């Protein structure tokens, strides 16, 4: 006989008998519910982890880790400030000047508002991923005085233009002419088309050479600011504080954690809320064990009475039913963990398959920031979910086991 005795009897009670198939069915339902809830929670958190990482990489692939700009909106001696930044902080990997503005592109009858970014191609490639995501043309074709632009693939599709076509750019600054006050206007040639995978950038961002942007906005040798790339993007707050102290007065220093703080805080809040909601599903599945064990205790009252008359203590009786309930929780949790890990690893292949089967686009690029679903499995999330499921399963066994321990042998055997 397996020792200890409580473990042997508890394992024996989990096996189906002819007269308690319904109880075994409830046990299977409880086990399946826990497995399903654990699988869903692992998958959802993994997808949200992947979404957060992908979003951060795509945003910071086009945005800057740290931004240094002039207090009045213009930075004149940007080369001196750039050298100072590179010398002050070893965490700085590169820095590039930029001019930021807004404008409107026109091709034929098609119009679209855009964000303009004047850059130096040789510096910009060190702080952004746009040059590595060109689908047509070359980012290096931006040259001073040539009046060429690089646009996103969605904007090119909207305007119906390709590399080599011309577009008209208007900016919200006025020219005084004999005909009156007119917006500033310039014709550009499309030198390249990029696709970074974020609709916001692919649809609304235009690059042009820094000198052309300075001419349009009449900035002379000035720029809007410097975009700073760090070796580790999570060093941005520390580097920001350091630069605020060491750089010359009058400069404004910001970083991605400030500029996108609300966005990433919303994602973190959403992850927490989803964890709580799906944890309640685990709780519901785990508490099904309560009803199952109560029925088992009622069914086994005669057995309990006989065991008590043979000298088994109430604590041992409790252990029997705690073993039975905990075993259901362990099997359900392990099954859910296995299925959740398997689903998280293969989610990138499953979603395209569902889209083909349903003939629909589940993640439309013009609605969602990320149009491809990716998962990032974290071991600490899996451990936390498994521990929660096991704890709730164990907690669900206490009341039925306590009731079993209170069975009075005389009362249970009176009518047997």
C-alpha positions as CSV (number, residue, x, y, z in Angstrom):
1,X,0.0,0.0,0.0
2,X,1.2,3.5,-0.9
3,X,2.3,5.5,2.1
4,X,1.2,7.8,3.6
5,X,-2.3,6.4,3.9
6,X,-4.0,9.7,3.3
7,X,-2.3,10.1,-0.1
8,X,-3.2,6.6,-1.1
9,X,-6.9,7.0,-0.3
10,X,-7.0,10.5,-1.8
11,X,-5.6,9.2,-5.1
12,X,-7.9,6.2,-5.0
13,X,-11.0,8.5,-4.6
14,X,-10.0,10.4,-7.8
15,X,-10.6,7.3,-9.9
16,X,-14.1,6.9,-11.4
17,X,-16.5,4.3,-10.0
18,X,-19.7,3.0,-11.5
19,X,-21.8,4.8,-9.0
20,X,-20.0,8.2,-9.1
21,X,-19.5,8.9,-12.7
22,X,-21.2,12.3,-12.3
23,X,-18.7,13.3,-9.6
24,X,-15.8,12.3,-11.9
25,X,-17.4,14.4,-14.6
26,X,-17.5,17.4,-12.3
27,X,-13.9,16.7,-11.5
28,X,-13.0,16.7,-15.2
29,X,-14.9,19.9,-15.7
30,X,-13.0,21.6,-12.8
31,X,-9.7,20.4,-14.1
32,X,-10.5,21.6,-17.7
33,X,-11.7,24.9,-16.4
34,X,-8.4,25.5,-14.5
35,X,-6.4,24.4,-17.5
36,X,-8.3,26.7,-19.8
37,X,-8.1,29.7,-17.5
38,X,-4.3,29.2,-17.0
39,X,-3.8,28.8,-20.7
40,X,-5.7,32.0,-21.5
41,X,-4.0,34.1,-18.9
42,X,-0.5,33.0,-20.0
43,X,-1.4,33.6,-23.7
44,X,-2.9,37.0,-23.0
45,X,0.0,38.3,-20.9
46,X,2.5,37.0,-23.4
47,X,0.7,38.7,-26.3
48,X,0.6,42.0,-24.3
49,X,4.3,41.6,-23.4
50,X,5.0,41.2,-27.1
51,X,2.8,44.1,-28.0
52,X,4.5,46.4,-25.5
53,X,8.0,45.4,-26.7
54,X,7.1,45.6,-30.3
55,X,5.5,49.0,-29.8
56,X,8.4,50.3,-27.8
57,X,10.9,49.2,-30.5
58,X,8.9,50.6,-33.3
59,X,8.3,53.9,-31.6
60,X,11.9,54.3,-30.5
61,X,13.1,53.1,-33.9
62,X,11.6,56.4,-35.2
63,X,11.5,58.6,-32.1
64,X,14.5,59.5,-30.0
65,X,15.6,58.1,-26.7
66,X,16.6,61.6,-25.5
67,X,15.8,65.0,-27.1
68,X,17.8,68.2,-26.6
69,X,16.2,71.4,-27.9
70,X,16.5,75.1,-27.5
71,X,14.3,76.9,-25.0
72,X,12.9,79.2,-27.7
73,X,12.3,76.4,-30.2
74,X,15.6,76.8,-32.1
75,X,19.1,75.5,-31.4
76,X,21.7,77.5,-33.2
77,X,25.1,76.0,-32.2
78,X,23.9,72.4,-32.6
79,X,27.4,71.1,-33.5
80,X,28.9,72.4,-30.3
81,X,26.0,71.0,-28.2
82,X,26.3,67.7,-30.0
83,X,30.0,67.5,-29.2
84,X,29.3,68.4,-25.6
85,X,26.6,65.7,-25.3
86,X,28.9,63.0,-26.7
87,X,31.7,64.0,-24.3
88,X,29.5,64.3,-21.2
89,X,27.8,61.0,-21.1
90,X,29.4,57.6,-22.0
91,X,25.8,56.1,-22.4
92,X,25.3,58.3,-25.5
93,X,25.8,56.3,-28.7
94,X,24.9,59.0,-31.3
95,X,23.2,62.3,-31.7
96,X,21.6,63.8,-34.8
97,X,20.2,67.3,-35.6
98,X,16.6,67.6,-36.8
99,X,14.1,70.3,-37.9
100,X,10.5,69.5,-37.1
101,X,7.5,71.0,-38.8
102,X,4.1,70.4,-40.3
103,X,2.9,70.6,-43.8
104,X,0.6,69.4,-46.5
105,X,1.5,67.2,-49.5
106,X,-0.5,67.4,-52.7
107,X,-0.3,65.1,-55.7
108,X,-3.0,65.9,-58.3
109,X,-6.2,66.2,-56.4
110,X,-5.0,64.1,-53.4
111,X,-4.0,66.0,-50.3
112,X,-2.6,64.8,-46.9
113,X,-1.3,66.6,-43.8
114,X,2.1,65.4,-42.7
115,X,4.8,65.8,-40.1
116,X,8.1,67.0,-41.6
117,X,11.5,66.1,-40.3
118,X,14.6,67.7,-41.7
119,X,17.6,65.5,-41.2
120,X,21.2,64.9,-42.2
121,X,21.2,61.3,-43.7
122,X,24.7,60.5,-42.4
123,X,23.6,61.3,-38.9
124,X,20.0,60.1,-39.0
125,X,20.9,56.5,-39.8
126,X,22.6,56.4,-36.4
127,X,19.5,57.3,-34.4
128,X,16.6,55.8,-36.4
129,X,15.7,52.7,-38.4
130,X,14.2,54.4,-41.4
131,X,17.2,53.8,-43.6
132,X,17.0,50.0,-42.8
133,X,13.3,49.9,-43.8
134,X,13.3,51.4,-47.3
135,X,11.1,49.5,-49.7
136,X,12.0,51.7,-52.7
137,X,14.7,54.3,-53.4
138,X,17.5,55.2,-51.0
139,X,17.5,57.4,-47.9
140,X,21.0,58.6,-48.9
141,X,19.5,60.3,-52.0
142,X,18.4,63.2,-49.8
143,X,20.8,66.0,-50.8
144,X,21.0,69.7,-50.0
145,X,19.3,71.9,-52.6
146,X,17.9,68.9,-54.5
147,X,14.5,69.2,-52.8
148,X,13.8,65.5,-52.5
149,X,11.8,63.7,-49.8
150,X,11.4,60.2,-48.4
151,X,7.8,59.3,-47.5
152,X,6.0,56.3,-45.8
153,X,4.4,53.5,-47.8
154,X,0.9,54.3,-46.7
155,X,1.3,58.0,-47.6
156,X,2.7,57.0,-51.0
157,X,-0.3,54.7,-51.5
158,X,-2.7,57.5,-50.5
159,X,-1.2,60.0,-52.9
160,X,-0.6,57.5,-55.6
161,X,3.1,58.3,-56.1
162,X,6.2,56.3,-56.6
163,X,9.9,57.0,-56.5
164,X,10.7,59.7,-59.1
165,X,7.3,61.4,-59.0
166,X,6.8,65.0,-57.8
167,X,4.6,66.3,-55.1
168,X,3.8,69.8,-53.9
169,X,4.6,70.7,-50.2
170,X,2.9,73.5,-48.5
171,X,3.8,74.7,-45.0
172,X,1.8,76.9,-42.7
173,X,4.0,80.0,-43.0
174,X,3.0,82.9,-45.2
175,X,4.7,84.6,-48.2
176,X,3.6,88.1,-49.0
177,X,3.0,88.5,-52.7
178,X,1.3,91.1,-55.0
179,X,-1.6,88.6,-55.0
180,X,-1.8,88.7,-51.2
181,X,-0.6,86.4,-48.4
182,X,-0.1,82.9,-49.6
183,X,1.2,79.7,-47.8
184,X,4.8,78.8,-48.5
185,X,5.0,76.3,-51.4
186,X,7.7,74.1,-52.9
187,X,7.8,71.2,-55.3
188,X,9.7,68.0,-54.2
189,X,10.6,64.8,-55.9
190,X,10.1,61.5,-54.1
191,X,13.5,59.9,-53.5
192,X,12.4,56.9,-51.5
193,X,9.6,55.1,-49.7
194,X,9.9,53.5,-46.3
195,X,7.8,51.0,-44.2
196,X,8.5,50.7,-40.5
197,X,5.3,48.8,-39.7
198,X,3.5,51.5,-37.7
199,X,0.7,53.2,-39.5
200,X,1.2,56.4,-37.7
201,X,4.7,56.8,-39.2
202,X,4.0,55.1,-42.6
203,X,1.1,57.4,-43.1
204,X,2.1,60.7,-41.7
205,X,5.9,61.2,-41.6
206,X,8.1,62.8,-44.3
207,X,11.9,63.2,-44.4
208,X,13.8,65.9,-46.2
209,X,17.3,67.2,-46.0
210,X,18.1,69.4,-43.1
211,X,19.3,72.3,-45.4
212,X,16.1,72.2,-47.4
213,X,14.0,72.2,-44.3
214,X,16.0,75.2,-42.9
215,X,15.4,77.0,-46.2
216,X,11.7,76.4,-46.0
217,X,11.4,77.5,-42.4
218,X,14.1,80.2,-42.7
219,X,16.1,79.0,-39.8
220,X,19.5,79.7,-41.3
221,X,22.1,77.5,-39.5
222,X,19.6,76.7,-36.7
223,X,17.8,73.4,-36.0
224,X,14.9,72.4,-33.8
225,X,17.1,70.2,-31.6
226,X,19.2,67.0,-31.3
227,X,17.9,63.5,-31.2
228,X,20.1,61.4,-29.0
229,X,20.5,57.6,-29.2
230,X,21.6,55.7,-26.1
231,X,23.3,52.3,-25.7
232,X,20.5,51.2,-23.4
233,X,17.2,53.0,-23.8
234,X,16.3,52.4,-20.2
235,X,19.1,54.7,-19.2
236,X,17.1,57.6,-20.6
237,X,15.9,59.1,-17.3
238,X,19.4,59.0,-15.8
239,X,21.0,60.5,-18.9
240,X,18.3,63.2,-19.0
241,X,19.0,64.2,-15.4
242,X,22.7,64.3,-16.1
243,X,22.4,66.4,-19.2
244,X,20.0,68.9,-17.5
245,X,22.7,69.5,-14.9
246,X,25.8,69.6,-17.2
247,X,24.6,71.3,-20.4
248,X,24.5,75.0,-20.8
249,X,21.5,76.9,-19.4
250,X,18.5,77.5,-21.7
251,X,18.4,74.0,-23.2
252,X,15.4,71.7,-22.7
253,X,16.1,68.0,-22.3
254,X,13.4,65.3,-22.6
255,X,13.2,61.6,-23.1
256,X,10.9,58.8,-24.3
257,X,9.7,58.0,-20.9
258,X,8.3,61.5,-20.5
259,X,7.0,61.9,-24.1
260,X,5.3,58.5,-24.2
261,X,4.7,58.0,-20.4
262,X,0.9,58.0,-20.6
263,X,0.9,55.5,-23.4
264,X,3.2,52.9,-21.8
265,X,1.5,53.5,-18.4
266,X,-1.9,52.7,-20.1
267,X,-0.4,49.5,-21.4
268,X,0.9,48.5,-17.9
269,X,-2.5,49.3,-16.4
270,X,-4.2,47.2,-19.0
271,X,-1.9,44.3,-18.3
272,X,-2.7,44.5,-14.6
273,X,-6.5,44.7,-15.2
274,X,-6.4,41.8,-17.6
275,X,-4.4,39.7,-15.1
276,X,-7.1,40.5,-12.4
277,X,-10.0,39.7,-14.7
278,X,-8.5,36.4,-15.9
279,X,-7.5,35.5,-12.4
280,X,-11.2,35.6,-11.5
281,X,-11.7,33.0,-14.2
282,X,-9.1,30.8,-12.5
283,X,-10.9,31.4,-9.2
284,X,-14.3,30.3,-10.7
285,X,-12.7,27.2,-12.1
286,X,-10.9,26.4,-8.9
287,X,-14.0,26.9,-6.7
288,X,-15.8,24.3,-8.8
289,X,-13.6,22.0,-6.8
290,X,-15.6,23.0,-3.7
291,X,-18.9,21.7,-5.1
292,X,-17.2,18.5,-6.4
293,X,-15.6,17.7,-3.1
294,X,-18.8,18.5,-1.1
295,X,-20.5,15.8,-3.3
296,X,-17.6,13.4,-2.7
297,X,-17.8,14.0,1.0
298,X,-21.6,13.3,1.0
299,X,-21.0,10.2,-1.1
300,X,-18.2,8.9,1.1
301,X,-19.8,9.5,4.5
302,X,-20.0,5.7,5.1
303,X,-16.3,5.3,4.2
304,X,-15.3,8.2,6.4
305,X,-17.2,6.8,9.4
306,X,-15.5,3.4,9.0
307,X,-12.1,5.0,8.8
308,X,-12.9,7.0,11.9
309,X,-13.9,3.9,13.9
310,X,-10.6,2.3,12.8
311,X,-8.8,5.1,14.5
312,X,-8.2,7.7,11.7
313,X,-8.0,11.2,13.1
314,X,-10.0,14.2,11.8
315,X,-6.8,15.7,10.5
316,X,-6.1,12.6,8.4
317,X,-9.6,12.7,7.0
318,X,-9.0,16.3,6.0
319,X,-5.8,15.3,4.3
320,X,-7.5,12.7,2.1
321,X,-9.9,15.2,0.5
322,X,-7.3,17.9,0.3
323,X,-5.1,15.5,-1.6
324,X,-8.0,14.8,-4.0
325,X,-8.8,18.4,-4.7
326,X,-5.2,19.5,-4.9
327,X,-4.5,16.8,-7.4
328,X,-7.2,18.2,-9.7
329,X,-5.6,21.6,-9.3
330,X,-2.1,20.4,-10.1
331,X,-3.1,18.4,-13.2
332,X,-5.3,21.3,-14.4
333,X,-2.5,23.9,-13.8
334,X,0.2,21.8,-15.5
335,X,-2.0,21.2,-18.5
336,X,-2.8,24.9,-18.7
337,X,0.8,25.9,-18.4
338,X,1.8,23.5,-21.2
339,X,-1.0,24.6,-23.5
340,X,-0.4,28.3,-22.7
341,X,3.3,28.1,-23.5
342,X,2.6,26.1,-26.7
343,X,0.0,28.6,-27.8
344,X,2.2,31.7,-26.9
345,X,5.1,30.3,-28.9
346,X,3.0,29.6,-32.0
347,X,0.7,32.6,-31.8
348,X,2.4,34.3,-34.8
349,X,1.5,31.4,-37.0
350,X,-2.0,30.9,-35.6
351,X,-3.3,34.4,-36.3
352,X,-2.5,34.4,-40.0
353,X,-4.1,31.0,-40.3
354,X,-7.3,32.3,-38.6
355,X,-7.3,35.3,-40.9
356,X,-7.1,33.1,-44.0
357,X,-9.9,30.8,-42.6
358,X,-12.2,33.7,-41.7
359,X,-11.2,35.7,-44.7
360,X,-10.8,38.9,-42.6
361,X,-8.1,41.2,-41.3
362,X,-8.1,40.8,-37.5
363,X,-5.5,43.5,-37.0
364,X,-6.1,46.2,-39.5
365,X,-3.0,48.5,-39.9
366,X,-5.1,51.7,-40.2
367,X,-6.8,50.9,-36.8
368,X,-4.1,49.3,-34.7
369,X,-0.6,50.5,-34.0
370,X,0.7,47.0,-34.5
371,X,-0.8,45.0,-37.4
372,X,1.0,41.7,-36.5
373,X,0.4,39.8,-33.3
374,X,3.5,38.7,-31.5
375,X,4.0,37.1,-28.1
376,X,6.8,37.4,-25.6
377,X,6.8,34.7,-22.9
378,X,8.2,35.7,-19.5
379,X,9.1,33.0,-17.1
380,X,8.0,35.1,-14.1
381,X,4.5,35.5,-15.5
382,X,4.2,31.7,-16.0
383,X,5.4,31.1,-12.5
384,X,3.1,33.7,-11.0
385,X,0.0,32.3,-12.8
386,X,0.9,28.7,-11.9
387,X,1.4,29.6,-8.2
388,X,-2.0,31.5,-8.2
389,X,-3.8,28.5,-9.7
390,X,-2.3,26.1,-7.3
391,X,-3.0,28.3,-4.3
392,X,-6.7,28.8,-5.3
393,X,-7.0,25.1,-5.9
394,X,-5.6,24.3,-2.5
395,X,-7.8,26.9,-0.9
396,X,-10.9,25.3,-2.5
397,X,-10.2,22.0,-0.7
398,X,-10.3,23.4,2.9
399,X,-14.0,23.8,3.4
400,X,-15.1,20.3,2.0
401,X,-12.2,18.7,3.9
402,X,-13.2,20.4,7.1
403,X,-16.8,19.1,6.6
404,X,-15.4,15.6,6.1
405,X,-13.5,15.8,9.3
406,X,-16.7,16.7,11.2
407,X,-18.6,13.6,10.1
408,X,-19.8,11.7,13.1
409,X,-19.4,7.9,12.7
410,X,-22.5,7.0,14.6
411,X,-24.7,9.4,12.6
412,X,-23.2,8.3,9.3
413,X,-23.7,4.6,10.0
414,X,-27.1,4.8,11.6
415,X,-29.0,3.9,8.5
416,X,-26.4,1.7,6.8
